[in-house]
Amino acid sequence: IEDSRLKEMNFGDYEGEYIQDLKKKHDYFCLWHQPQLSFSLPNGETYEEVVFRLNDFILEKYNENPQQTIFITIHGMLFTILHGIFLDLPVERLNEVNQEIVRGCSLSLFEFDGKKHKIDFIGKDCFLTPLKEKISYK
């Protein structure tokens, strides 16, 4: 089931550019290293907008059925923000979450009781072929 609230953060004018090229831009550096609630890349989405839609999704799904298990697939920045929410971190501390890319197809397990978030594990990838080097957006 697709849900627009789980779309990757909108990077505005930088959509479609290569990460190697973006690493040279100050805005991109700020996005990853100095996150702020109202920050966005030019014509992009703010952290605040993404946090709002993710929280809206979580609460809606919980209210539909508090006992249900949901499997979600998402992209990098959304992954970082969702983990920040479940770690109860303010946006300004998201750079603590996004130090390295969590591998595609890795698993994270969260629980939510309607008030508190719990993380059982983040980025479990022991079932994948080992990597020779770490992958980073930075």
C-alpha angles and dihedrals in degrees: 000000000000120000121186090215088070096056117120117268110279107248093192114202090009095061111125096016121127117257090232089060094043092053087070093058122091093216091057091050089053092049091060104027105032107030117184129182095242097037121118137161113252108300090353136120123280124235087244092059092050094046090050095052093044092050089047090054093047094049094045093051092046092049092049091057122347091198098052125113116221126198111208130186116197143158133255108278092036087051090053093049094046090052089048089054092050091046088051091236123156114239090254089068098048089104085074090063100044102055093121135011113262107228122260111260092023117133134233123185122208133177128200126188097187093271112032131047124218129189117206094182141341127218098351105185105157089122091060128083108272117257123232093216140016120261119224138181089207 
